[in-house]
Amino acid sequence: MCALKFGAVKPNISEELQGDIWTNYLGAKTSVTRADIQNALKSYKSTDESRLAKDGVKLALLYILSHCLFGNQPARPMKAYYINLVNDLDAFNGYPWGDDVWVDLVNKVKQSCEALDKGKGDRVTFPGFMVAFQWWAFETFPGLAKAGLCKVMKGAENIMPRTLKWEFKKKPTLEVLCEIIFKNDKFEWTQIVPTADEIAMIEEGNEINEEVMHLVINNVSRVDAEKPKT
C-alpha cells in the first residue's frame, strides 16, 4: 500500500536525545512532542547552505513521522531513537519503517477495541497510522467507491504504491459504513493480490517515496487547517 520497507536490520542508535536537530531546532528538550516538531518546521528558514538545507529535509521527515505514521495527538512524545536517526539520512531512508508502523498500528487498534468492549465511550482516537486502514478499505470494499466516498484517479489505475491512486474528499459517517459493511450481510469484498511489480518493489526495498511524502504533508496540512478552532 505505502511502499514502506520491511525486514531490514535496524541501526544501533542511542535511545537518549542528542544531535544537531534536537539541539538547534527542538530546544534540547527532554521530551519532544508532535507540536514541538510542527513548530520547529514552521519556524525553519531555508538557506542555500548545504547543511541547513538538509536540516529542513530532516525536520520535514520528522513531521511525517509525528503527524502521520506515528501520531495525531499534539502532546504525544516522539521516540528519541527516531529523532536521532534522522541525523543520518541514509540510515533513515534504509530503515524498515513498515515494521514499526505495523506493530504500532496493531497495538493501538487492539487497545481501542478493548476500550470499546469495556464500554469506555462509543468512539476512540489513537495515535496510529489510521490512513493505512483507509487505503486498505478502498482496495477491499468496492461499496465505498460505489457510495462516492473514494475513487481511483484517472490514469492512476496501476500506479505504485497504491496510496497514490486514490482520491477521497469526504469522511464516511458511521451510518454509511454500517450500511455498506458492518450491518450488511451481503457486503462485497475483494482480496488484495500483489502484482509482480509490487512483489519486486517489496523485495528490492524502497526509500520513503518522495511522492508519498508530499501527499502525506499536503493531506495532513489540509486536515489540520480544516479542524475547528477552539
PyMOL CGO cylinders between C-alpha atoms (Angstrom):
from pymol import cmd
from pymol.cgo import CYLINDER

trace = [
    CYLINDER, 0.00, 0.00, 0.00, 2.54, 2.57, 1.16, 0.3, 1, 1, 1, 1, 1, 1,
    CYLINDER, 2.54, 2.57, 1.16, 5.89, 1.22, -0.12, 0.3, 1, 1, 1, 1, 1, 1,
    CYLINDER, 5.89, 1.22, -0.12, 7.31, 1.25, 3.39, 0.3, 1, 1, 1, 1, 1, 1,
    CYLINDER, 7.31, 1.25, 3.39, 10.28, -1.07, 3.82, 0.3, 1, 1, 1, 1, 1, 1,
    CYLINDER, 10.28, -1.07, 3.82, 10.08, -4.26, 5.91, 0.3, 1, 1, 1, 1, 1, 1,
    CYLINDER, 10.08, -4.26, 5.91, 12.66, -6.61, 7.33, 0.3, 1, 1, 1, 1, 1, 1,
    CYLINDER, 12.66, -6.61, 7.33, 15.94, -4.66, 7.19, 0.3, 1, 1, 1, 1, 1, 1,
    CYLINDER, 15.94, -4.66, 7.19, 18.47, -4.64, 10.03, 0.3, 1, 1, 1, 1, 1, 1,
    CYLINDER, 18.47, -4.64, 10.03, 17.90, -1.65, 12.31, 0.3, 1, 1, 1, 1, 1, 1,
    CYLINDER, 17.90, -1.65, 12.31, 20.92, 0.56, 13.02, 0.3, 1, 1, 1, 1, 1, 1,
    CYLINDER, 20.92, 0.56, 13.02, 22.33, 0.77, 16.53, 0.3, 1, 1, 1, 1, 1, 1,
    CYLINDER, 22.33, 0.77, 16.53, 21.43, 4.32, 17.58, 0.3, 1, 1, 1, 1, 1, 1,
    CYLINDER, 21.43, 4.32, 17.58, 21.24, 5.89, 21.03, 0.3, 1, 1, 1, 1, 1, 1,
    CYLINDER, 21.24, 5.89, 21.03, 17.90, 5.99, 22.83, 0.3, 1, 1, 1, 1, 1, 1,
    CYLINDER, 17.90, 5.99, 22.83, 18.94, 9.24, 24.52, 0.3, 1, 1, 1, 1, 1, 1,
    CYLINDER, 18.94, 9.24, 24.52, 18.21, 12.50, 22.72, 0.3, 1, 1, 1, 1, 1, 1,
    CYLINDER, 18.21, 12.50, 22.72, 21.24, 14.02, 21.00, 0.3, 1, 1, 1, 1, 1, 1,
    CYLINDER, 21.24, 14.02, 21.00, 22.41, 15.59, 17.72, 0.3, 1, 1, 1, 1, 1, 1,
    CYLINDER, 22.41, 15.59, 17.72, 22.11, 18.88, 15.84, 0.3, 1, 1, 1, 1, 1, 1,
    CYLINDER, 22.11, 18.88, 15.84, 18.40, 18.64, 15.02, 0.3, 1, 1, 1, 1, 1, 1,
    CYLINDER, 18.40, 18.64, 15.02, 17.48, 18.14, 18.66, 0.3, 1, 1, 1, 1, 1, 1,
    CYLINDER, 17.48, 18.14, 18.66, 19.87, 20.85, 19.88, 0.3, 1, 1, 1, 1, 1, 1,
    CYLINDER, 19.87, 20.85, 19.88, 19.36, 23.52, 17.20, 0.3, 1, 1, 1, 1, 1, 1,
    CYLINDER, 19.36, 23.52, 17.20, 15.66, 23.19, 16.39, 0.3, 1, 1, 1, 1, 1, 1,
    CYLINDER, 15.66, 23.19, 16.39, 13.89, 21.29, 19.18, 0.3, 1, 1, 1, 1, 1, 1,
    CYLINDER, 13.89, 21.29, 19.18, 15.23, 23.26, 22.12, 0.3, 1, 1, 1, 1, 1, 1,
    CYLINDER, 15.23, 23.26, 22.12, 17.19, 20.32, 23.56, 0.3, 1, 1, 1, 1, 1, 1,
    CYLINDER, 17.19, 20.32, 23.56, 14.02, 19.35, 25.44, 0.3, 1, 1, 1, 1, 1, 1,
    CYLINDER, 14.02, 19.35, 25.44, 14.00, 16.15, 27.46, 0.3, 1, 1, 1, 1, 1, 1,
    CYLINDER, 14.00, 16.15, 27.46, 10.69, 15.21, 25.79, 0.3, 1, 1, 1, 1, 1, 1,
    CYLINDER, 10.69, 15.21, 25.79, 9.84, 16.27, 22.22, 0.3, 1, 1, 1, 1, 1, 1,
    CYLINDER, 9.84, 16.27, 22.22, 6.18, 16.28, 21.18, 0.3, 1, 1, 1, 1, 1, 1,
    CYLINDER, 6.18, 16.28, 21.18, 4.35, 16.38, 17.86, 0.3, 1, 1, 1, 1, 1, 1,
    CYLINDER, 4.35, 16.38, 17.86, 3.60, 20.05, 18.48, 0.3, 1, 1, 1, 1, 1, 1,
    CYLINDER, 3.60, 20.05, 18.48, 7.30, 20.79, 19.07, 0.3, 1, 1, 1, 1, 1, 1,
    CYLINDER, 7.30, 20.79, 19.07, 8.20, 19.25, 15.71, 0.3, 1, 1, 1, 1, 1, 1,
    CYLINDER, 8.20, 19.25, 15.71, 5.45, 21.16, 13.91, 0.3, 1, 1, 1, 1, 1, 1,
    CYLINDER, 5.45, 21.16, 13.91, 6.58, 24.45, 15.43, 0.3, 1, 1, 1, 1, 1, 1,
    CYLINDER, 6.58, 24.45, 15.43, 10.21, 23.74, 14.52, 0.3, 1, 1, 1, 1, 1, 1,
    CYLINDER, 10.21, 23.74, 14.52, 9.30, 23.07, 10.90, 0.3, 1, 1, 1, 1, 1, 1,
    CYLINDER, 9.30, 23.07, 10.90, 7.12, 26.19, 10.67, 0.3, 1, 1, 1, 1, 1, 1,
    CYLINDER, 7.12, 26.19, 10.67, 9.87, 28.41, 12.08, 0.3, 1, 1, 1, 1, 1, 1,
    CYLINDER, 9.87, 28.41, 12.08, 12.62, 26.87, 9.93, 0.3, 1, 1, 1, 1, 1, 1,
    CYLINDER, 12.62, 26.87, 9.93, 14.10, 29.25, 7.36, 0.3, 1, 1, 1, 1, 1, 1,
    CYLINDER, 14.10, 29.25, 7.36, 15.74, 27.77, 4.29, 0.3, 1, 1, 1, 1, 1, 1,
    CYLINDER, 15.74, 27.77, 4.29, 19.13, 28.98, 3.06, 0.3, 1, 1, 1, 1, 1, 1,
    CYLINDER, 19.13, 28.98, 3.06, 21.49, 27.98, 0.28, 0.3, 1, 1, 1, 1, 1, 1,
    CYLINDER, 21.49, 27.98, 0.28, 23.92, 26.42, 2.71, 0.3, 1, 1, 1, 1, 1, 1,
    CYLINDER, 23.92, 26.42, 2.71, 24.02, 22.67, 2.17, 0.3, 1, 1, 1, 1, 1, 1,
    CYLINDER, 24.02, 22.67, 2.17, 23.90, 21.67, 5.83, 0.3, 1, 1, 1, 1, 1, 1,
    CYLINDER, 23.90, 21.67, 5.83, 21.00, 23.95, 6.70, 0.3, 1, 1, 1, 1, 1, 1,
    CYLINDER, 21.00, 23.95, 6.70, 19.07, 22.87, 3.61, 0.3, 1, 1, 1, 1, 1, 1,
    CYLINDER, 19.07, 22.87, 3.61, 19.40, 19.25, 4.73, 0.3, 1, 1, 1, 1, 1, 1,
    CYLINDER, 19.40, 19.25, 4.73, 18.17, 20.28, 8.17, 0.3, 1, 1, 1, 1, 1, 1,
    CYLINDER, 18.17, 20.28, 8.17, 14.92, 21.34, 6.53, 0.3, 1, 1, 1, 1, 1, 1,
    CYLINDER, 14.92, 21.34, 6.53, 14.57, 17.90, 4.95, 0.3, 1, 1, 1, 1, 1, 1,
    CYLINDER, 14.57, 17.90, 4.95, 15.21, 16.25, 8.31, 0.3, 1, 1, 1, 1, 1, 1,
    CYLINDER, 15.21, 16.25, 8.31, 12.55, 18.36, 10.02, 0.3, 1, 1, 1, 1, 1, 1,
    CYLINDER, 12.55, 18.36, 10.02, 10.08, 17.52, 7.24, 0.3, 1, 1, 1, 1, 1, 1,
    CYLINDER, 10.08, 17.52, 7.24, 10.77, 13.80, 7.72, 0.3, 1, 1, 1, 1, 1, 1,
    CYLINDER, 10.77, 13.80, 7.72, 10.19, 14.11, 11.47, 0.3, 1, 1, 1, 1, 1, 1,
    CYLINDER, 10.19, 14.11, 11.47, 6.95, 15.93, 10.68, 0.3, 1, 1, 1, 1, 1, 1,
    CYLINDER, 6.95, 15.93, 10.68, 5.76, 12.97, 8.59, 0.3, 1, 1, 1, 1, 1, 1,
    CYLINDER, 5.76, 12.97, 8.59, 6.64, 10.53, 11.34, 0.3, 1, 1, 1, 1, 1, 1,
    CYLINDER, 6.64, 10.53, 11.34, 4.99, 12.50, 14.12, 0.3, 1, 1, 1, 1, 1, 1,
    CYLINDER, 4.99, 12.50, 14.12, 1.89, 13.68, 12.23, 0.3, 1, 1, 1, 1, 1, 1,
    CYLINDER, 1.89, 13.68, 12.23, 1.05, 10.67, 10.11, 0.3, 1, 1, 1, 1, 1, 1,
    CYLINDER, 1.05, 10.67, 10.11, 2.94, 7.44, 10.69, 0.3, 1, 1, 1, 1, 1, 1,
    CYLINDER, 2.94, 7.44, 10.69, 3.05, 7.57, 14.48, 0.3, 1, 1, 1, 1, 1, 1,
    CYLINDER, 3.05, 7.57, 14.48, 0.72, 10.26, 15.69, 0.3, 1, 1, 1, 1, 1, 1,
    CYLINDER, 0.72, 10.26, 15.69, -2.27, 12.55, 15.67, 0.3, 1, 1, 1, 1, 1, 1,
    CYLINDER, -2.27, 12.55, 15.67, -2.13, 13.96, 19.19, 0.3, 1, 1, 1, 1, 1, 1,
    CYLINDER, -2.13, 13.96, 19.19, -0.14, 17.18, 19.82, 0.3, 1, 1, 1, 1, 1, 1,
    CYLINDER, -0.14, 17.18, 19.82, 1.19, 16.16, 23.25, 0.3, 1, 1, 1, 1, 1, 1,
    CYLINDER, 1.19, 16.16, 23.25, 2.36, 12.67, 22.28, 0.3, 1, 1, 1, 1, 1, 1,
    CYLINDER, 2.36, 12.67, 22.28, 6.17, 12.37, 22.74, 0.3, 1, 1, 1, 1, 1, 1,
    CYLINDER, 6.17, 12.37, 22.74, 8.33, 11.33, 19.80, 0.3, 1, 1, 1, 1, 1, 1,
    CYLINDER, 8.33, 11.33, 19.80, 10.79, 8.48, 20.33, 0.3, 1, 1, 1, 1, 1, 1,
    CYLINDER, 10.79, 8.48, 20.33, 14.35, 9.69, 20.89, 0.3, 1, 1, 1, 1, 1, 1,
    CYLINDER, 14.35, 9.69, 20.89, 15.56, 6.89, 18.60, 0.3, 1, 1, 1, 1, 1, 1,
    CYLINDER, 15.56, 6.89, 18.60, 13.69, 8.38, 15.62, 0.3, 1, 1, 1, 1, 1, 1,
    CYLINDER, 13.69, 8.38, 15.62, 14.86, 11.93, 16.33, 0.3, 1, 1, 1, 1, 1, 1,
    CYLINDER, 14.86, 11.93, 16.33, 18.46, 10.72, 16.47, 0.3, 1, 1, 1, 1, 1, 1,
    CYLINDER, 18.46, 10.72, 16.47, 18.02, 8.53, 13.39, 0.3, 1, 1, 1, 1, 1, 1,
    CYLINDER, 18.02, 8.53, 13.39, 17.04, 11.46, 11.18, 0.3, 1, 1, 1, 1, 1, 1,
    CYLINDER, 17.04, 11.46, 11.18, 20.54, 12.91, 11.58, 0.3, 1, 1, 1, 1, 1, 1,
    CYLINDER, 20.54, 12.91, 11.58, 21.72, 10.17, 9.18, 0.3, 1, 1, 1, 1, 1, 1,
    CYLINDER, 21.72, 10.17, 9.18, 19.53, 10.40, 6.06, 0.3, 1, 1, 1, 1, 1, 1,
    CYLINDER, 19.53, 10.40, 6.06, 20.95, 7.23, 4.51, 0.3, 1, 1, 1, 1, 1, 1,
    CYLINDER, 20.95, 7.23, 4.51, 20.13, 5.25, 7.65, 0.3, 1, 1, 1, 1, 1, 1,
    CYLINDER, 20.13, 5.25, 7.65, 16.71, 6.91, 7.83, 0.3, 1, 1, 1, 1, 1, 1,
    CYLINDER, 16.71, 6.91, 7.83, 15.84, 6.01, 4.22, 0.3, 1, 1, 1, 1, 1, 1,
    CYLINDER, 15.84, 6.01, 4.22, 17.03, 2.45, 4.71, 0.3, 1, 1, 1, 1, 1, 1,
    CYLINDER, 17.03, 2.45, 4.71, 15.12, 1.93, 7.95, 0.3, 1, 1, 1, 1, 1, 1,
    CYLINDER, 15.12, 1.93, 7.95, 12.31, -0.69, 7.92, 0.3, 1, 1, 1, 1, 1, 1,
    CYLINDER, 12.31, -0.69, 7.92, 9.51, 1.75, 8.76, 0.3, 1, 1, 1, 1, 1, 1,
    CYLINDER, 9.51, 1.75, 8.76, 6.90, -0.80, 7.74, 0.3, 1, 1, 1, 1, 1, 1,
    CYLINDER, 6.90, -0.80, 7.74, 7.87, -3.00, 10.71, 0.3, 1, 1, 1, 1, 1, 1,
    CYLINDER, 7.87, -3.00, 10.71, 7.44, -0.25, 13.29, 0.3, 1, 1, 1, 1, 1, 1,
    CYLINDER, 7.44, -0.25, 13.29, 4.32, 1.26, 11.74, 0.3, 1, 1, 1, 1, 1, 1,
    CYLINDER, 4.32, 1.26, 11.74, 2.59, -2.13, 11.54, 0.3, 1, 1, 1, 1, 1, 1,
    CYLINDER, 2.59, -2.13, 11.54, 3.34, -3.06, 15.15, 0.3, 1, 1, 1, 1, 1, 1,
    CYLINDER, 3.34, -3.06, 15.15, 2.30, 0.39, 16.38, 0.3, 1, 1, 1, 1, 1, 1,
    CYLINDER, 2.30, 0.39, 16.38, -0.95, 0.33, 14.40, 0.3, 1, 1, 1, 1, 1, 1,
    CYLINDER, -0.95, 0.33, 14.40, -1.94, -3.17, 15.54, 0.3, 1, 1, 1, 1, 1, 1,
    CYLINDER, -1.94, -3.17, 15.54, -1.23, -2.35, 19.18, 0.3, 1, 1, 1, 1, 1, 1,
    CYLINDER, -1.23, -2.35, 19.18, -3.28, 0.86, 19.02, 0.3, 1, 1, 1, 1, 1, 1,
    CYLINDER, -3.28, 0.86, 19.02, -6.21, -0.87, 17.32, 0.3, 1, 1, 1, 1, 1, 1,
    CYLINDER, -6.21, -0.87, 17.32, -6.09, -3.60, 19.99, 0.3, 1, 1, 1, 1, 1, 1,
    CYLINDER, -6.09, -3.60, 19.99, -6.15, -1.00, 22.78, 0.3, 1, 1, 1, 1, 1, 1,
    CYLINDER, -6.15, -1.00, 22.78, -9.03, 0.83, 21.10, 0.3, 1, 1, 1, 1, 1, 1,
    CYLINDER, -9.03, 0.83, 21.10, -11.07, -2.36, 20.72, 0.3, 1, 1, 1, 1, 1, 1,
    CYLINDER, -11.07, -2.36, 20.72, -10.50, -3.24, 24.36, 0.3, 1, 1, 1, 1, 1, 1,
    CYLINDER, -10.50, -3.24, 24.36, -11.66, 0.23, 25.40, 0.3, 1, 1, 1, 1, 1, 1,
    CYLINDER, -11.66, 0.23, 25.40, -14.83, -0.11, 23.33, 0.3, 1, 1, 1, 1, 1, 1,
    CYLINDER, -14.83, -0.11, 23.33, -15.51, -3.59, 24.73, 0.3, 1, 1, 1, 1, 1, 1,
    CYLINDER, -15.51, -3.59, 24.73, -15.27, -2.20, 28.26, 0.3, 1, 1, 1, 1, 1, 1,
    CYLINDER, -15.27, -2.20, 28.26, -17.86, 0.45, 27.42, 0.3, 1, 1, 1, 1, 1, 1,
    CYLINDER, -17.86, 0.45, 27.42, -15.47, 3.40, 27.56, 0.3, 1, 1, 1, 1, 1, 1,
    CYLINDER, -15.47, 3.40, 27.56, -17.46, 5.52, 25.13, 0.3, 1, 1, 1, 1, 1, 1,
    CYLINDER, -17.46, 5.52, 25.13, -18.63, 4.73, 21.61, 0.3, 1, 1, 1, 1, 1, 1,
    CYLINDER, -18.63, 4.73, 21.61, -15.61, 6.10, 19.74, 0.3, 1, 1, 1, 1, 1, 1,
    CYLINDER, -15.61, 6.10, 19.74, -11.85, 6.25, 20.18, 0.3, 1, 1, 1, 1, 1, 1,
    CYLINDER, -11.85, 6.25, 20.18, -8.90, 8.25, 18.90, 0.3, 1, 1, 1, 1, 1, 1,
    CYLINDER, -8.90, 8.25, 18.90, -5.50, 6.64, 18.75, 0.3, 1, 1, 1, 1, 1, 1,
    CYLINDER, -5.50, 6.64, 18.75, -2.07, 7.81, 17.52, 0.3, 1, 1, 1, 1, 1, 1,
    CYLINDER, -2.07, 7.81, 17.52, -1.53, 5.20, 14.83, 0.3, 1, 1, 1, 1, 1, 1,
    CYLINDER, -1.53, 5.20, 14.83, -1.25, 5.17, 11.03, 0.3, 1, 1, 1, 1, 1, 1,
    CYLINDER, -1.25, 5.17, 11.03, -5.03, 5.19, 10.58, 0.3, 1, 1, 1, 1, 1, 1,
    CYLINDER, -5.03, 5.19, 10.58, -4.87, 6.37, 6.98, 0.3, 1, 1, 1, 1, 1, 1,
    CYLINDER, -4.87, 6.37, 6.98, -3.38, 2.96, 6.08, 0.3, 1, 1, 1, 1, 1, 1,
    CYLINDER, -3.38, 2.96, 6.08, -6.75, 1.48, 7.05, 0.3, 1, 1, 1, 1, 1, 1,
    CYLINDER, -6.75, 1.48, 7.05, -8.46, 3.89, 4.67, 0.3, 1, 1, 1, 1, 1, 1,
    CYLINDER, -8.46, 3.89, 4.67, -6.35, 2.84, 1.71, 0.3, 1, 1, 1, 1, 1, 1,
    CYLINDER, -6.35, 2.84, 1.71, -6.80, -0.83, 2.61, 0.3, 1, 1, 1, 1, 1, 1,
    CYLINDER, -6.80, -0.83, 2.61, -10.56, -0.34, 2.89, 0.3, 1, 1, 1, 1, 1, 1,
    CYLINDER, -10.56, -0.34, 2.89, -10.72, 1.40, -0.50, 0.3, 1, 1, 1, 1, 1, 1,
    CYLINDER, -10.72, 1.40, -0.50, -8.98, -1.60, -2.09, 0.3, 1, 1, 1, 1, 1, 1,
    CYLINDER, -8.98, -1.60, -2.09, -11.01, -4.19, -0.18, 0.3, 1, 1, 1, 1, 1, 1,
    CYLINDER, -11.01, -4.19, -0.18, -14.60, -2.88, -0.13, 0.3, 1, 1, 1, 1, 1, 1,
    CYLINDER, -14.60, -2.88, -0.13, -15.87, -1.74, -3.58, 0.3, 1, 1, 1, 1, 1, 1,
    CYLINDER, -15.87, -1.74, -3.58, -19.05, -0.46, -1.94, 0.3, 1, 1, 1, 1, 1, 1,
    CYLINDER, -19.05, -0.46, -1.94, -17.12, 2.56, -0.66, 0.3, 1, 1, 1, 1, 1, 1,
    CYLINDER, -17.12, 2.56, -0.66, -16.37, 3.71, -4.20, 0.3, 1, 1, 1, 1, 1, 1,
    CYLINDER, -16.37, 3.71, -4.20, -19.93, 2.98, -5.30, 0.3, 1, 1, 1, 1, 1, 1,
    CYLINDER, -19.93, 2.98, -5.30, -21.16, 5.23, -2.50, 0.3, 1, 1, 1, 1, 1, 1,
    CYLINDER, -21.16, 5.23, -2.50, -18.93, 8.04, -3.76, 0.3, 1, 1, 1, 1, 1, 1,
    CYLINDER, -18.93, 8.04, -3.76, -16.59, 8.01, -0.75, 0.3, 1, 1, 1, 1, 1, 1,
    CYLINDER, -16.59, 8.01, -0.75, -13.50, 7.44, -2.88, 0.3, 1, 1, 1, 1, 1, 1,
    CYLINDER, -13.50, 7.44, -2.88, -12.40, 6.93, -6.47, 0.3, 1, 1, 1, 1, 1, 1,
    CYLINDER, -12.40, 6.93, -6.47, -9.36, 5.91, -8.48, 0.3, 1, 1, 1, 1, 1, 1,
    CYLINDER, -9.36, 5.91, -8.48, -7.82, 8.93, -10.17, 0.3, 1, 1, 1, 1, 1, 1,
    CYLINDER, -7.82, 8.93, -10.17, -7.83, 8.90, -13.96, 0.3, 1, 1, 1, 1, 1, 1,
    CYLINDER, -7.83, 8.90, -13.96, -4.70, 7.28, -15.36, 0.3, 1, 1, 1, 1, 1, 1,
    CYLINDER, -4.70, 7.28, -15.36, -3.55, 6.06, -11.93, 0.3, 1, 1, 1, 1, 1, 1,
    CYLINDER, -3.55, 6.06, -11.93, -5.06, 2.57, -12.00, 0.3, 1, 1, 1, 1, 1, 1,
    CYLINDER, -5.06, 2.57, -12.00, -1.70, 0.76, -11.94, 0.3, 1, 1, 1, 1, 1, 1,
    CYLINDER, -1.70, 0.76, -11.94, 0.44, 3.31, -10.12, 0.3, 1, 1, 1, 1, 1, 1,
    CYLINDER, 0.44, 3.31, -10.12, 2.72, 2.18, -7.28, 0.3, 1, 1, 1, 1, 1, 1,
    CYLINDER, 2.72, 2.18, -7.28, 2.43, 2.42, -4.37, 0.3, 1, 1, 1, 1, 1, 1,
    CYLINDER, 2.43, 2.42, -4.37, -1.36, 2.16, -4.28, 0.3, 1, 1, 1, 1, 1, 1,
    CYLINDER, -1.36, 2.16, -4.28, -1.64, 5.10, -1.90, 0.3, 1, 1, 1, 1, 1, 1,
    CYLINDER, -1.64, 5.10, -1.90, -1.09, 7.40, -4.88, 0.3, 1, 1, 1, 1, 1, 1,
    CYLINDER, -1.09, 7.40, -4.88, -4.06, 6.23, -6.92, 0.3, 1, 1, 1, 1, 1, 1,
    CYLINDER, -4.06, 6.23, -6.92, -6.93, 7.03, -4.56, 0.3, 1, 1, 1, 1, 1, 1,
    CYLINDER, -6.93, 7.03, -4.56, -8.82, 10.28, -4.23, 0.3, 1, 1, 1, 1, 1, 1,
    CYLINDER, -8.82, 10.28, -4.23, -11.23, 10.94, -1.38, 0.3, 1, 1, 1, 1, 1, 1,
    CYLINDER, -11.23, 10.94, -1.38, -12.89, 14.22, -0.45, 0.3, 1, 1, 1, 1, 1, 1,
    CYLINDER, -12.89, 14.22, -0.45, -15.38, 13.42, 2.28, 0.3, 1, 1, 1, 1, 1, 1,
    CYLINDER, -15.38, 13.42, 2.28, -15.25, 11.48, 5.52, 0.3, 1, 1, 1, 1, 1, 1,
    CYLINDER, -15.25, 11.48, 5.52, -17.51, 8.43, 5.81, 0.3, 1, 1, 1, 1, 1, 1,
    CYLINDER, -17.51, 8.43, 5.81, -20.06, 8.50, 8.60, 0.3, 1, 1, 1, 1, 1, 1,
    CYLINDER, -20.06, 8.50, 8.60, -20.68, 5.56, 10.92, 0.3, 1, 1, 1, 1, 1, 1,
    CYLINDER, -20.68, 5.56, 10.92, -24.16, 5.19, 9.44, 0.3, 1, 1, 1, 1, 1, 1,
    CYLINDER, -24.16, 5.19, 9.44, -22.76, 4.86, 5.91, 0.3, 1, 1, 1, 1, 1, 1,
    CYLINDER, -22.76, 4.86, 5.91, -20.10, 2.35, 6.99, 0.3, 1, 1, 1, 1, 1, 1,
    CYLINDER, -20.10, 2.35, 6.99, -22.72, 0.26, 8.79, 0.3, 1, 1, 1, 1, 1, 1,
    CYLINDER, -22.72, 0.26, 8.79, -24.92, 0.31, 5.70, 0.3, 1, 1, 1, 1, 1, 1,
    CYLINDER, -24.92, 0.31, 5.70, -22.08, -0.70, 3.36, 0.3, 1, 1, 1, 1, 1, 1,
    CYLINDER, -22.08, -0.70, 3.36, -20.07, -3.07, 5.57, 0.3, 1, 1, 1, 1, 1, 1,
    CYLINDER, -20.07, -3.07, 5.57, -20.77, -3.70, 9.24, 0.3, 1, 1, 1, 1, 1, 1,
    CYLINDER, -20.77, -3.70, 9.24, -24.54, -4.31, 9.13, 0.3, 1, 1, 1, 1, 1, 1,
    CYLINDER, -24.54, -4.31, 9.13, -24.71, -5.55, 5.56, 0.3, 1, 1, 1, 1, 1, 1,
    CYLINDER, -24.71, -5.55, 5.56, -24.93, -9.36, 5.43, 0.3, 1, 1, 1, 1, 1, 1,
    CYLINDER, -24.93, -9.36, 5.43, -24.19, -9.27, 1.69, 0.3, 1, 1, 1, 1, 1, 1,
    CYLINDER, -24.19, -9.27, 1.69, -21.35, -6.76, 1.66, 0.3, 1, 1, 1, 1, 1, 1,
    CYLINDER, -21.35, -6.76, 1.66, -18.83, -7.05, -1.16, 0.3, 1, 1, 1, 1, 1, 1,
    CYLINDER, -18.83, -7.05, -1.16, -15.12, -7.50, -0.62, 0.3, 1, 1, 1, 1, 1, 1,
    CYLINDER, -15.12, -7.50, -0.62, -12.12, -8.03, -2.86, 0.3, 1, 1, 1, 1, 1, 1,
    CYLINDER, -12.12, -8.03, -2.86, -8.96, -9.91, -1.93, 0.3, 1, 1, 1, 1, 1, 1,
    CYLINDER, -8.96, -9.91, -1.93, -5.85, -7.77, -2.38, 0.3, 1, 1, 1, 1, 1, 1,
    CYLINDER, -5.85, -7.77, -2.38, -3.30, -9.61, -4.51, 0.3, 1, 1, 1, 1, 1, 1,
    CYLINDER, -3.30, -9.61, -4.51, 0.11, -8.00, -5.10, 0.3, 1, 1, 1, 1, 1, 1,
    CYLINDER, 0.11, -8.00, -5.10, 1.20, -7.64, -8.71, 0.3, 1, 1, 1, 1, 1, 1,
    CYLINDER, 1.20, -7.64, -8.71, 4.56, -8.90, -9.98, 0.3, 1, 1, 1, 1, 1, 1,
    CYLINDER, 4.56, -8.90, -9.98, 5.86, -5.33, -10.00, 0.3, 1, 1, 1, 1, 1, 1,
    CYLINDER, 5.86, -5.33, -10.00, 4.73, -4.82, -6.40, 0.3, 1, 1, 1, 1, 1, 1,
    CYLINDER, 4.73, -4.82, -6.40, 6.44, -8.02, -5.28, 0.3, 1, 1, 1, 1, 1, 1,
    CYLINDER, 6.44, -8.02, -5.28, 9.65, -6.89, -6.98, 0.3, 1, 1, 1, 1, 1, 1,
    CYLINDER, 9.65, -6.89, -6.98, 9.35, -3.49, -5.30, 0.3, 1, 1, 1, 1, 1, 1,
    CYLINDER, 9.35, -3.49, -5.30, 8.98, -5.12, -1.88, 0.3, 1, 1, 1, 1, 1, 1,
    CYLINDER, 8.98, -5.12, -1.88, 11.92, -7.45, -2.45, 0.3, 1, 1, 1, 1, 1, 1,
    CYLINDER, 11.92, -7.45, -2.45, 14.22, -4.65, -3.58, 0.3, 1, 1, 1, 1, 1, 1,
    CYLINDER, 14.22, -4.65, -3.58, 13.31, -2.38, -0.67, 0.3, 1, 1, 1, 1, 1, 1,
    CYLINDER, 13.31, -2.38, -0.67, 12.42, 1.27, -1.01, 0.3, 1, 1, 1, 1, 1, 1,
    CYLINDER, 12.42, 1.27, -1.01, 13.16, 4.63, 0.46, 0.3, 1, 1, 1, 1, 1, 1,
    CYLINDER, 13.16, 4.63, 0.46, 10.18, 6.67, 1.61, 0.3, 1, 1, 1, 1, 1, 1,
    CYLINDER, 10.18, 6.67, 1.61, 8.72, 7.61, -1.75, 0.3, 1, 1, 1, 1, 1, 1,
    CYLINDER, 8.72, 7.61, -1.75, 9.05, 11.33, -2.48, 0.3, 1, 1, 1, 1, 1, 1,
    CYLINDER, 9.05, 11.33, -2.48, 5.57, 11.48, -3.96, 0.3, 1, 1, 1, 1, 1, 1,
    CYLINDER, 5.57, 11.48, -3.96, 4.13, 9.79, -0.87, 0.3, 1, 1, 1, 1, 1, 1,
    CYLINDER, 4.13, 9.79, -0.87, 5.95, 12.30, 1.33, 0.3, 1, 1, 1, 1, 1, 1,
    CYLINDER, 5.95, 12.30, 1.33, 4.37, 15.24, -0.49, 0.3, 1, 1, 1, 1, 1, 1,
    CYLINDER, 4.37, 15.24, -0.49, 0.96, 13.53, -0.46, 0.3, 1, 1, 1, 1, 1, 1,
    CYLINDER, 0.96, 13.53, -0.46, 1.14, 12.96, 3.28, 0.3, 1, 1, 1, 1, 1, 1,
    CYLINDER, 1.14, 12.96, 3.28, 2.29, 16.50, 4.07, 0.3, 1, 1, 1, 1, 1, 1,
    CYLINDER, 2.29, 16.50, 4.07, -0.44, 18.04, 1.89, 0.3, 1, 1, 1, 1, 1, 1,
    CYLINDER, -0.44, 18.04, 1.89, -3.17, 15.82, 3.37, 0.3, 1, 1, 1, 1, 1, 1,
    CYLINDER, -3.17, 15.82, 3.37, -2.07, 16.38, 6.97, 0.3, 1, 1, 1, 1, 1, 1,
    CYLINDER, -2.07, 16.38, 6.97, -1.78, 20.13, 6.42, 0.3, 1, 1, 1, 1, 1, 1,
    CYLINDER, -1.78, 20.13, 6.42, -5.24, 20.22, 4.87, 0.3, 1, 1, 1, 1, 1, 1,
    CYLINDER, -5.24, 20.22, 4.87, -6.79, 18.25, 7.73, 0.3, 1, 1, 1, 1, 1, 1,
    CYLINDER, -6.79, 18.25, 7.73, -5.08, 20.46, 10.33, 0.3, 1, 1, 1, 1, 1, 1,
    CYLINDER, -5.08, 20.46, 10.33, -6.39, 23.56, 8.55, 0.3, 1, 1, 1, 1, 1, 1,
    CYLINDER, -6.39, 23.56, 8.55, -9.93, 22.18, 8.48, 0.3, 1, 1, 1, 1, 1, 1,
    CYLINDER, -9.93, 22.18, 8.48, -10.05, 21.46, 12.22, 0.3, 1, 1, 1, 1, 1, 1,
    CYLINDER, -10.05, 21.46, 12.22, -12.47, 23.76, 14.06, 0.3, 1, 1, 1, 1, 1, 1,
    CYLINDER, -12.47, 23.76, 14.06, -10.79, 26.42, 16.16, 0.3, 1, 1, 1, 1, 1, 1,
    CYLINDER, -10.79, 26.42, 16.16, -11.45, 26.18, 19.89, 0.3, 1, 1, 1, 1, 1, 1,
]
cmd.load_cgo(trace, "trace")
